[in-house]
Amino acid sequence: MGESGRVEIMSSTEYRAQYGAEREPSPLAQRPGRVDLAVEIPLPDPEGRARLLSLYGSALGLGKDITDEVVTRTEGTTASFTEELICRSVLIAAERESPHTEPEDVRAALDELLSDRDLLTRRLLGVRGDEEGAGPAGVDEGDF
């Protein structure tokens, strides 16, 4: 029991998600006893990205045109990228003080997420093609 009377749970469990990994894990992770289960989660194909957009954006009533545009522009992205896209789209609409998210809000959010300013965000969301193997500020992932 901790000082405040709460039960303190200690855990040594760690996980690392690496979507669409094409390279070997860090040598440190390959040591015996370090990994209990490794599962490959492939990146969603165009149909999968459309379904994810429909799932995460179901309340937005996005039309076919904006859905097709997003699916085309988000090749190589993960499900978490699509989820973040919808969240940012809703926030952009809220900043406009609008109760509805419009296609322009989705485009603005997508432009923002795909911009150089959000390079680290894309890496953390598992997007391929952004200096594969580089961590924050160009530091190799094996160094942190």
C-alpha positions as CSV (number, residue, x, y, z in Angstrom):
1,M,0.0,0.0,0.0
2,G,1.2,3.5,-0.8
3,E,1.2,6.4,1.7
4,S,-2.2,7.5,0.4
5,G,-3.7,4.1,1.0
6,R,-3.8,3.2,-2.6
7,V,-2.4,-0.1,-3.9
8,E,0.5,0.6,-6.1
9,I,1.0,-1.7,-9.1
10,M,4.4,-2.1,-10.5
11,S,4.7,-3.2,-14.1
12,S,7.7,-3.9,-16.2
13,T,5.6,-4.4,-19.3
14,E,6.6,-2.3,-22.3
15,Y,5.3,-2.4,-25.9
16,R,6.5,-0.9,-29.1
17,A,4.3,-0.6,-32.1
18,Q,6.0,-0.6,-35.5
19,Y,3.6,-0.6,-38.3
20,G,4.5,-2.1,-41.6
21,A,8.0,-2.8,-40.4
22,E,10.3,-3.7,-43.2
23,R,13.5,-3.9,-41.1
24,E,14.6,-6.0,-38.2
25,P,13.9,-4.8,-34.6
26,S,16.7,-3.3,-32.6
27,P,19.4,-5.8,-31.5
28,L,18.5,-4.9,-27.9
29,A,14.9,-6.1,-28.4
30,Q,16.1,-9.4,-30.0
31,R,17.8,-10.5,-26.8
32,P,16.2,-13.6,-25.1
33,G,13.3,-12.8,-22.8
34,R,12.7,-9.3,-24.2
35,V,9.8,-10.0,-26.6
36,D,7.0,-12.4,-25.7
37,L,5.0,-11.9,-28.9
38,A,5.6,-10.1,-32.2
39,V,2.7,-9.3,-34.5
40,E,2.8,-7.7,-37.9
41,I,0.0,-5.3,-38.5
42,P,0.0,-4.4,-42.2
43,L,-0.8,-0.9,-43.4
44,P,-4.4,-0.5,-44.6
45,D,-5.0,-0.7,-48.4
46,P,-7.3,1.9,-50.1
47,E,-10.4,-0.1,-49.2
48,G,-9.2,-0.3,-45.6
49,R,-8.4,3.4,-45.4
50,A,-11.9,4.2,-46.7
51,R,-13.5,1.9,-44.1
52,L,-11.4,3.5,-41.3
53,L,-12.5,6.9,-42.5
54,S,-16.1,5.7,-42.4
55,L,-15.5,4.2,-38.9
56,Y,-13.8,7.2,-37.3
57,G,-15.8,9.8,-39.2
58,S,-19.2,8.2,-39.1
59,A,-20.8,11.1,-37.3
60,L,-19.4,13.6,-39.9
61,G,-21.3,12.4,-42.9
62,L,-18.4,12.8,-45.3
63,G,-19.2,12.5,-48.9
64,K,-17.7,10.2,-51.5
65,D,-15.5,13.0,-53.1
66,I,-13.7,13.9,-49.8
67,T,-13.4,10.2,-48.9
68,D,-11.8,9.4,-52.2
69,E,-9.4,12.4,-51.9
70,V,-8.4,11.4,-48.4
71,V,-7.9,7.7,-49.4
72,T,-5.7,8.8,-52.3
73,R,-3.6,11.2,-50.2
74,T,-3.1,8.9,-47.2
75,E,-1.4,6.0,-48.9
76,G,1.2,4.5,-46.5
77,T,-0.5,5.7,-43.3
78,T,-1.9,3.8,-40.3
79,A,-5.3,3.5,-38.7
80,S,-4.1,5.9,-36.0
81,F,-3.2,8.5,-38.6
82,T,-6.9,8.3,-39.9
83,E,-8.1,8.7,-36.3
84,E,-5.9,11.7,-35.7
85,L,-7.1,13.2,-39.0
86,I,-10.7,13.0,-37.9
87,C,-9.9,14.5,-34.5
88,R,-8.1,17.4,-36.0
89,S,-10.9,18.0,-38.6
90,V,-13.4,18.3,-35.8
91,L,-11.1,20.7,-33.9
92,I,-10.7,22.9,-37.0
93,A,-14.5,23.0,-37.3
94,A,-14.8,23.9,-33.6
95,E,-12.2,26.7,-34.0
96,R,-14.5,28.1,-36.7
97,E,-17.3,27.8,-34.1
98,S,-19.2,25.5,-36.5
99,P,-21.3,22.6,-35.3
100,H,-20.5,20.7,-38.5
101,T,-17.2,19.5,-40.0
102,E,-17.0,20.4,-43.6
103,P,-14.7,18.8,-46.3
104,E,-12.6,21.9,-46.1
105,D,-11.9,21.1,-42.5
106,V,-10.8,17.6,-43.4
107,R,-8.5,19.0,-46.2
108,A,-7.0,21.5,-43.8
109,A,-6.3,18.8,-41.2
110,L,-4.8,16.5,-43.8
111,D,-2.6,19.3,-45.1
112,E,-1.5,20.0,-41.6
113,L,-0.7,16.4,-40.8
114,L,1.2,15.9,-44.1
115,S,3.2,19.1,-43.7
116,D,6.8,19.2,-42.6
117,R,5.7,20.8,-39.4
118,D,4.2,17.5,-38.3
119,L,7.0,15.2,-39.4
120,L,7.5,13.9,-35.8
121,T,3.7,13.3,-35.5
122,R,3.7,11.2,-38.7
123,R,6.6,9.2,-37.4
124,L,4.9,8.5,-34.1
125,L,1.7,7.5,-36.0
126,G,3.7,5.0,-38.1
127,V,3.6,6.7,-41.5
128,R,6.1,5.2,-43.9
129,G,8.5,7.2,-46.1
130,D,9.5,9.8,-43.5
131,E,13.3,9.2,-43.2
132,E,12.8,5.5,-42.4
133,G,14.7,4.6,-39.2
134,A,15.1,8.2,-37.9
135,G,13.7,9.2,-34.6
136,P,13.0,12.7,-33.3
137,A,15.3,15.3,-34.7
138,G,17.0,12.7,-37.0
139,V,18.2,10.6,-34.1
140,D,18.4,6.9,-35.0
141,E,15.7,4.9,-33.2
142,G,18.3,2.6,-31.8
143,D,19.7,5.5,-29.8
144,F,16.6,6.1,-27.6
